[in-house]
Amino acid sequence: MDIKNDFPIFENNKWLVFLDSTSSTQKPKMVIEWIKYYLENSYSNIHRWIYDIAIESENFYNKSKEKVAKMIWAKSYKEIIYTYNSTYASNILTWSFRISNILKKWDKVLLSIVEHHANIVPWLILKEEIGIEIEYVSVNENYDLDFDDFLKKYDEKVKVISFTHVSNVTWQIFDLERVWKSKRPDTLFIVDASQSIPHFDLNVQNLNADFLFFTWHKILADSGIWILWWKLELLEKLNPIFSWWWAIWKVNECSFTYSKIPDKFEPGTPNLTWAVSLLKAIEYIEKIWGFSKIEEIEYDLIQYSLKKFNERKKIKLIWSTKIENRVWVFSFIIEWIHSNDIADIMAENNICIRSWLHCAHPFFNKLGINNTSRMSLYFYNTISDIDIFFKILDKII
């Protein structure tokens, strides 16, 4: 089974070696063709329309939510909210907390030091606006969450814990089960699953989070669709930060009534094409036998890549000494060469990697490092891709 043949971009770019999938994945033919089919045959706005293509369009939209809910083991598709990007999802949460009086001055939010800016900046804005406190939990020598530091900082002022599931720099999978087993009932638990859900099966019931957000452009769908999952009982308590059209049920001169959930958190016309691409991306994953197949392919790639990295002593990996509990991405440093220069030379040879600080400035400040290169694999990559990457890397060195 040659999975790469399912992706037209590789047919149209014969020499392309794409090693930047953690930023955004390429799209399979099945997704591309269904977007075209939908726009040509079924496109219409949804909600309140009764003509045939509008009904079909709404069916696509709802079915995509049902697929997402089933995939992450949510209790209901009504717990699924679509947003535009991770920053938007984070801001929906933080500002909903504010206007719903869940967070007040001097309340504390715990973050890990490896968080992406999308899970830092919205909290910093709340710090400026209403005076909440933010504290960062360290990681240990293996880049696992420093649980002793977590317990030390988890005092009675902490109202929210918001951790990534997988760091976009170290690629360590945090033991979040240990976190939720230690938290009090009065603390809300938020998980950024943007870098975990592309690589393995995720069960929100096992994580026991209250909120979870992730993107789908990192999992084969079109860019611009992020998923915000929250427990149904919490959706009932929170107020949205934006409201119009379908989010509002009734309006008179002096007041208005919100629609039922999840509609009250999805104001305006949604991007219906994104939803169709998401639906077909999940169906494509099911077609190739699910996340177990993705994990199987990636395991072979990780073993081969790690062997290659270890043969080159002049390269430093931002990497645990343990191979367990990781996803298959490599952040690395060559001391005397800036990562931007490495990425530039790679680009001249049709190899796509990422460079610099990866939206994780606080963590790099703590490490005392000002740039890294990042090579990320996905299940459509091959041993040949890895060999070409290291051939050019050796020339750079």
C-alpha positions in Angstrom: 0.0 0.0 0.0 1.7 3.2 -1.2 0.0 5.8 0.8 1.9 8.7 -0.8 0.0 8.0 -4.0 -3.2 9.2 -2.2 -1.7 12.7 -2.0 -1.8 14.7 -5.3 0.8 17.2 -4.1 3.5 14.6 -4.4 2.4 13.7 -7.9 2.5 17.3 -8.9 5.8 18.0 -7.1 8.0 15.0 -8.0 11.0 16.0 -6.0 9.2 17.3 -2.9 10.3 16.0 0.5 7.8 17.3 2.9 9.0 17.2 6.5 6.9 19.9 8.1 3.6 18.0 8.8 3.4 19.1 12.4 2.8 22.6 11.1 0.1 21.4 8.6 -0.4 18.1 6.8 -0.9 17.5 3.1 -4.4 16.7 1.9 -5.4 13.3 0.4 -7.2 13.1 -3.0 -10.4 11.9 -1.2 -10.6 15.2 0.7 -9.8 17.4 -2.3 -12.3 15.7 -4.5 -15.1 15.9 -1.9 -14.6 19.6 -1.4 -15.0 20.0 -5.2 -18.1 17.7 -5.2 -19.7 19.7 -2.3 -19.1 23.1 -3.9 -20.4 21.8 -7.3 -23.4 19.8 -6.0 -24.6 20.6 -2.5 -23.3 24.0 -1.4 -25.8 26.1 0.5 -26.1 27.9 3.8 -27.4 25.9 6.7 -30.0 26.4 9.5 -33.6 27.3 8.8 -33.6 26.5 5.1 -35.9 23.8 3.7 -34.8 23.3 0.1 -32.9 20.1 -0.8 -29.3 21.2 -1.2 -29.6 23.1 2.1 -30.8 20.0 3.9 -27.9 18.0 2.3 -25.4 20.7 3.3 -26.7 20.7 6.9 -26.4 16.9 6.9 -22.7 17.1 5.9 -22.1 19.7 8.7 -23.8 17.7 11.4 -22.3 14.4 10.3 -18.8 15.9 10.5 -19.5 16.8 14.2 -20.9 13.3 14.9 -17.7 11.8 13.4 -15.5 14.0 15.6 -17.5 13.2 18.7 -17.2 9.5 18.0 -13.5 9.7 17.2 -12.5 11.5 20.5 -15.1 9.5 22.6 -17.3 12.6 23.4 -20.7 11.9 24.9 -22.5 14.0 22.3 -21.9 15.9 19.1 -23.4 18.9 20.9 -20.1 19.1 22.9 -18.3 20.0 19.7 -17.8 23.6 18.7 -16.0 24.6 15.4 -13.7 27.6 15.5 -11.2 29.1 13.1 -7.8 28.5 14.7 -6.2 27.6 18.1 -5.8 31.2 19.1 -9.5 31.8 18.5 -10.4 28.7 20.4 -8.2 29.8 23.4 -9.7 33.3 23.3 -13.3 31.9 23.2 -12.5 30.0 26.4 -10.6 32.7 28.3 -13.1 35.4 27.6 -16.1 33.2 28.2 -14.5 32.5 31.6 -14.3 36.3 32.2 -17.8 37.2 31.2 -19.2 34.2 33.0 -17.4 35.3 36.2 -15.5 32.0 36.4 -12.2 33.9 36.7 -11.6 36.9 38.9 -8.8 39.1 40.0 -6.0 37.1 41.9 -7.2 33.8 40.6 -4.3 31.7 39.3 -3.9 29.8 36.1 -1.2 27.0 35.8 0.5 26.5 32.5 3.5 24.4 31.6 6.7 26.1 30.5 6.6 24.4 27.1 3.2 25.8 26.0 2.6 27.1 22.5 1.8 30.8 22.5 -1.8 30.0 21.6 -2.1 28.6 25.2 -0.2 31.5 26.8 -1.1 34.8 25.2 -4.9 34.7 25.8 -4.2 34.1 29.5 -1.6 37.0 29.5 -4.4 39.2 28.1 -6.7 38.2 30.9 -3.8 39.0 33.3 -3.6 42.5 31.9 -7.4 43.0 31.8 -8.6 41.6 35.1 -5.5 40.8 37.1 -5.4 37.0 37.2 -2.0 35.3 38.1 -0.1 32.9 35.9 2.5 30.4 37.0 4.5 28.0 34.9 5.2 24.4 35.8 8.7 23.2 34.8 9.8 20.0 32.9 12.4 17.6 34.1 15.6 16.3 32.4 13.5 14.0 30.2 11.1 16.9 29.3 8.3 15.2 31.2 6.1 17.5 33.3 7.9 18.1 36.6 5.2 16.7 38.9 6.8 17.8 42.1 6.9 21.4 40.7 3.2 21.0 39.7 2.2 20.0 43.2 4.2 22.8 44.8 2.5 25.4 42.6 -1.0 23.9 42.7 -2.3 25.9 45.7 -5.8 27.0 46.7 -5.6 30.0 44.3 -5.4 27.9 41.2 -8.7 27.9 39.3 -7.5 26.6 35.9 -4.9 24.2 34.8 -4.2 24.5 31.0 -1.5 22.1 29.7 -0.5 20.9 26.3 -0.8 17.1 25.7 2.3 17.0 23.5 4.9 19.8 23.3 5.5 21.2 19.8 9.3 21.5 20.7 10.2 18.5 22.8 7.5 16.1 21.5 7.1 14.5 24.9 3.6 13.2 25.7 2.6 14.5 29.1 1.1 12.2 31.7 -2.1 14.2 32.0 -4.0 11.3 33.7 -1.7 11.9 36.7 -2.6 15.6 36.6 -6.4 15.2 36.7 -6.2 12.5 39.4 -4.4 15.1 41.6 -6.7 18.1 40.9 -9.5 19.4 43.1 -13.1 19.6 41.9 -13.0 23.4 42.0 -10.3 23.5 39.3 -11.0 23.5 35.5 -8.7 21.3 33.4 -8.0 22.4 29.8 -5.9 20.4 27.3 -4.3 21.6 24.1 -4.3 18.4 21.9 -3.1 20.1 18.7 0.1 18.0 18.6 -1.3 14.7 20.0 -4.4 14.0 18.0 -2.7 13.7 14.6 -0.6 10.8 15.9 -2.6 8.5 18.1 -6.1 7.7 19.3 -7.4 10.2 21.9 -10.1 9.6 24.4 -11.5 12.6 26.2 -13.1 10.4 28.9 -9.6 9.0 29.8 -8.1 12.5 29.9 -11.0 13.6 32.1 -10.5 17.2 30.8 -13.2 19.9 31.0 -12.1 21.5 27.8 -10.0 20.3 24.9 -9.0 22.0 21.6 -7.2 20.9 18.5 -6.8 21.6 14.9 -7.9 19.6 11.9 -5.5 21.1 9.3 -2.8 19.0 11.0 -4.9 15.9 10.3 -5.5 16.0 6.6 -8.4 18.5 6.4 -8.4 22.0 4.9 -6.9 24.8 7.0 -9.1 27.0 9.1 -11.1 24.5 11.2 -10.3 23.9 14.8 -12.3 21.9 17.3 -13.2 23.0 20.8 -14.7 20.3 22.9 -16.2 21.0 26.3 -18.4 19.1 28.7 -22.0 19.6 28.1 -22.8 20.8 31.6 -20.1 23.5 31.3 -21.5 24.6 28.0 -24.8 25.3 29.7 -23.1 27.6 32.3 -20.8 29.6 30.0 -21.8 32.7 28.0 -20.4 33.2 24.5 -18.2 36.2 23.7 -19.8 36.7 20.2 -23.5 36.5 19.3 -25.5 37.0 16.2 -27.7 35.1 13.7 -28.1 31.4 14.5 -26.5 31.9 18.0 -29.5 34.0 18.9 -33.0 32.6 19.1 -35.1 35.7 19.7 -34.5 39.4 19.8 -36.8 42.3 20.9 -36.1 46.0 21.5 -34.6 45.5 24.9 -33.3 42.0 25.2 -32.5 38.7 23.4 -32.4 35.0 24.0 -29.5 32.7 23.2 -30.1 29.6 21.0 -29.5 26.2 22.5 -26.1 24.6 22.7 -23.9 24.2 20.7 -25.5 26.8 18.4 -25.0 29.7 20.8 -21.2 29.3 20.5 -21.2 29.3 16.7 -22.4 32.7 15.6 -22.7 33.6 11.9 -22.3 31.4 8.8 -19.8 28.6 9.5 -17.2 27.6 6.9 -19.1 24.6 5.5 -16.4 23.6 3.1 -14.0 23.1 6.1 -16.6 20.8 7.8 -16.9 18.7 4.7 -13.1 18.4 4.4 -13.0 17.4 8.1 -15.6 14.7 7.6 -13.8 13.2 4.6 -10.4 13.4 6.4 -11.8 11.2 9.2 -13.3 8.8 6.6 -9.9 8.6 4.9 -8.2 7.7 8.2 -10.9 5.0 8.7 -10.2 3.8 5.2 -6.5 3.2 6.0 -7.4 1.3 9.2 -7.3 4.2 11.7 -4.8 5.6 14.1 -3.3 2.2 14.8 -2.0 2.1 11.2 -0.6 5.6 11.6 1.2 4.6 14.8 2.5 1.5 13.1 4.0 3.4 10.1 5.4 6.2 12.3 7.1 3.8 14.7 9.2 2.4 11.9 10.1 5.9 10.7 11.1 7.1 14.2 13.4 4.1 14.7 15.1 4.8 11.4 15.4 8.6 11.9 16.7 8.3 15.5 19.4 5.9 14.3 20.4 8.4 11.7 20.5 11.3 14.2 22.5 9.3 16.7 25.2 8.6 14.1 25.8 12.3 13.8 27.5 13.5 16.9 27.5 17.2 15.9 23.7 17.3 16.1 22.0 18.0 19.4 18.4 16.8 19.8 15.9 18.5 22.0 14.8 15.0 23.0 14.3 12.8 26.0 16.8 10.0 26.6 13.7 7.7 26.6 12.1 6.7 23.3 8.8 6.0 25.0 5.9 8.5 25.3 6.9 10.6 22.2 5.5 11.5 18.9 7.6 11.4 15.8 9.1 14.8 15.4 12.7 16.0 15.9 13.8 19.4 17.1 17.6 19.7 16.7 20.5 22.1 16.9 23.8 22.4 15.0 25.7 24.8 17.2 27.5 26.9 14.6 24.6 27.1 12.0 21.4 29.1 12.5 18.3 27.1 12.0 17.0 29.6 9.3 20.1 28.9 7.3 19.6 25.2 7.6 15.9 25.6 6.5 17.0 27.8 3.6 19.5 25.2 2.2 17.0 22.5 2.7 14.4 24.5 0.7 16.9 24.9 -2.1 16.9 21.1 -2.3 13.1 20.8 -2.2 13.0 19.7 1.5 10.5 21.4 3.8 11.4 21.8 7.4 10.6 24.4 10.1 13.0 26.7 11.9 13.5 29.2 14.7 11.4 29.4 17.9 8.2 27.5 17.0 5.9 29.9 19.1 7.4 28.6 22.3 9.5 31.6 23.5 9.2 31.1 27.2 10.6 27.6 27.0 13.5 28.6 24.7 14.3 31.4 27.1 14.5 28.9 29.9 16.8 26.6 27.9 19.0 29.5 26.8 18.5 28.5 23.2 17.7 31.1 20.5 16.7 28.8 17.6 16.2 25.2 16.5 15.4 23.3 13.4 12.4 20.9 13.3 11.9 17.9 11.1 8.5 16.3 11.4 7.3 13.0 9.9 3.8 11.8 9.0 2.5 8.5 7.8 2.9 9.5 4.1 6.7 9.9 4.5 9.1 7.2 3.5 12.6 5.9 4.3 13.7 7.6 1.1 12.5 11.0 2.4 14.6 10.5 5.5 17.7 9.5 3.5 17.4 12.6 1.3 17.1 14.8 4.4 20.2 13.4 6.0 22.2 13.5 2.7 21.6 17.3 2.6 22.1 17.7 6.3 25.5 16.1 6.0 26.5 18.5 3.3 25.4 21.4 5.5 27.5 20.2 8.4 
